Amino acid sequence: MRYLLRRGLWTVVALLGVSVVIFLLVHFIPGTIVDILGGGEGQLSPEQRTAVMHEFGLDRPLPVQYAYWLGSMARGNFGWSFRSGQPVGQLLVSRLPITIELAVLSVAGVAGVGIPLGILASVSGSLRVKTAVQVIGLLGLSLPNFWIAVLLIIAASYLFHWLPALIYVPPWTQPWVDLQQMFLPVLSLALGLAAVVVRMTRSSMLEVLGQEYVKVAQAKGVTRAGVLLRHALRNALIPIITVLGLQMGYLLGGVVITEQIFGLPGLGWMLLNGVYQRDYPVVQATVMLFALTFIVVNLAVDLAYTYLDPRIRYQ
Amino acid sequence: MAEGHAGARTAVSWLGARGSRVRWWRALRRTPPAMIGAAVVGAVAIVAAAAPLLAWNNPVAQIAKPLLAPGGPYLAGTDQLGRDELSRLVFGTRVSLYVGVLAVLVALALGGTAGLLAGFYGGWLDNVTMRAMDVLFALPALVLAIAITAVLGPSLTNVMLAIGIVYAPTFARVARGPTLTVAQLPYIEAARAVGVSTPAIMLRHVVPNISAPLLVQTTVSLSTAILTEAALSFLGLGTQPPTPSWGLMLSDARQYMLIDPWIAVLPGCAIAITVLGFNLLGDGLRDLLDPRLRLF
């Protein structure tokens, strides 16, 4: 319980730290918001400039500006987009489901394919399987996911004469069309990571399978599947979960590129367009949300440890 | 911590006498994947160094019809603007290695120094530094890199800086751990007792003993740095046209990939081969110098 409190507190501190980093980053951008909005120097008289600066609160000391920004975010006000004038909070809410769908399907794919294949590879004593798993794992680390995405598009159009619809369709209107659209993006994100998970699962399982209690389980007549799944896998899961958690960082980065390539208007797409159009409220808010997601995932991974292995008790 | 000392000793002897350098080379030769990695990295470095000799045409000159298939006068065909694809790939090697190596050096300088100071002095300095690094860790690497390049503006130098900052926390962690151990050893106390100055102790007595894990981290980071540069250039936030960069070439190819798949396939191959080489070499070095760091 005390651990939970401390861990929760650290989550808040980390988020505050991230917010300081983002605030300072945006503050260091050459030129002020006024120049960006007003289209360069000379458009506004000095008096007008001062008036606009005052309106945006830019004439106040830095810590005051930061506190004001933080306070309004805490109340759910993420500011307004420089370009479209829409509230950024509303934009976030409309983009978020697409990114969540992409990330959840990818993680499900990575775990659903990677872990079973890794278990199968750990049972096989063949040297060929061992080498294959190692080579595939290394390829998964080395092939850029945006290249895999490009290759998948080429392959789909040349071999199957098929390309997914270009305008995004949410799953609740036409689930089948939506799944078709998500298929290639999810595949491009999941392939590389799944290869790494196969390699990790295999080596983690092999380590556990050599333990005494596995022999005991076999000796007392537990079925093969029972030994593998109930006794070995549960203990092998911790390093696998760790790697999956670490991969969320790659995945969240990969989401940005994947959404761009496949034209999915999610959070990553929003972040990039914010960057291209110098729409800083949008950039600030999306980066904050990415950080929040990553921090929460890491928290979940830590909590999963205690669930999987009751021996782990944090002080 | 016995293994730690062994690892540290390997590094010292490797940096020291010539005889042990030979032994180190023999050990590396017995690990085939690491040798393949070293060969690939060596080949890539030679291509980068000899780029003007290997590429017959100016990589930015429009000299032929656009989108010619590979074969014929232009071995790898031409791109969408009629530039020699092979020349662009060859000169792209320079950009990738240049950005990758300098970015990792930035990360090593920033993170390595921070970790060394944090581990050596401990106390509040350690706490503040490592918590600051944790905050940077709380952001997905590519998202942080995008945010930094957005602020600095897209250019080769800024991409290098951004990647360097993003990977600095990893180096800080890798440097801090062994420093904590080494700083407690009797010979450090002895050095202090005979009046060696603190900077000299750190540089001459601590740094050589934490260099093994840092060397491994440097090699492994080169592959991620090259991948990140390619990703940022792919997004238009890195190298700017007409500079030939693999990520940028791949990005340009997207509009034409259904007419001429080659211009999308080749730059990706170049990235994959280079990154694979560094990964193989890094894995091999890790097994050799610091078995505790093995991930698989």
Interface residues (C-beta under 8 A of the other chain):
Chain A: V13 A14 L15 G17 V18 V20 V21 I22 L25 V26 F28 I29 Q134 G137 L138 L139 L141 S142 L143 P144 F146 W147 V150 L151 I153 I154 S157 Y158 R199 M200 S203 M248 G249 Y250 L252 G253 G254 V256 I257 Q260 I261 L271 L272 V275 Y276 R278 V283 V287 F290 A291 F294 I295 N298
Chain B: R131 A132 D134 V135 L136 A138 L139 P140 A141 L142 V143 L144 I146 A147 I148 T149 A150 V151 S223 L227 A230 A231 F234 L235 G236 L237 L250 A253 R254 M257 L258 P261 A264 V265 G268 I271 A272 V275 L276 N279 L280 D283 L295 F296
